[in-house]
Amino acid sequence: MFIRWSAALAAAILLSSPALQGACAADKPTDPQIAHIAYTAGVIDINAAKQAQKKAKSKDVKAFAEDMLRDHEAVNKQALALVKKLNVTPEDNDTSTALSKQASDKLAELDKLDGAAFDKAYVANEVAYHKAVNGALETQLIPSASNAELKSLLQTGLKIFQGHQQHAEHVAAELK
């Protein structure tokens, strides 16, 4: 289940995200901000997976979306348990706000597509989003985390998210 949590966060980052690359780079995020970014990323991928479950036509895309939904819901449960244990209140910040806005825009864009066009766009977005999330984890979030348990959770998440990226790339290749 812990591994599923990490996988979920990776998938959650469903957009190619300048917010993750730019906003995190501006200032070193605090642990409460990192927690909020991670949780927001999970919610984003949960919402995208739910959309894909309704709109996808390919059985592989539907299965991928099911994995993302399951993993991200598990991840967010783990994240909430950790912040409760650490008595940390997640803190909204420019990065989490920008991620939410970009996700809303992307969901609206994807909602206009159907069939194979939706499938390809959804999976391509998952690939790009995972690349952005993995990069942000490696260069900003993990190095900025002060708490050892948070840092460890993010490191485990990175390994899972890298797996999500590979899975998304495989599905994308099969759709061509």
Residue, then its C-alpha position, 0 to 999 in steps of 0.5 A: m500500500f505504501i508503494r501504491w501511495s508513491a505511485a499515486l503521487a507520480a501519476a497525480i502530476l498529470l500536467s506538464s507543469p511549469a508550476l512545479q519547475g518554476a514555482c519550486a525553484a523560486d524559493k525553497p519550499t517548507d515541509p508544510q508547503i511540500a506536503h500541500i504540493a504532494y497532496t494537490a498533485g495526488v488530487i489532480d491525478i485522481n480527478a484525471a483518472k476519474q475522467a479517463q475512466k469515463k471517457a477512455k475507449s482503449k482497455d489499456v488506457k482504462a486499466f492505466a487510469e484505474d491504476m492511477l486512481r487506486d494508487h493516488e487515493a492510497v498515496n493521499k491517505q498515506a500523506l494525510a496520515l504522515v502530516k497528522k502524525l507529524n502534526v503538520t498543517p499543509e500550507d497552500n502556496d504558489t506551486s499548489t495553486a498553479l498546479s490546481k489551475q493548470a489541472s482544471d484547464k487540462l481537464a477542460e481541454l481533455d473533456k472536449l476530446d473523445g475516443a482515440a483522440f482522448d486516449k492519446a491526449y490523456v496518456a501523453n499528458e500523463v507522460a509529461y506530467h510524470k516527467a515534470v513531477n519526477g524532476a521536481l521531486e529530484t531537484q526541489l522537493i526531496p532536497s528541500a524536505s527537512n523532516a526525515e520521514l517526509k524525505s523518505l516518503l518522497q524518495t519512495g514516491l519518486k521510485i514509484f512515479q518513475g514506474h508510472q512514467q514508464h507505464a504511461e510511456h508504454v501505453a502511449a507507444e501502444l496507442k500509436 
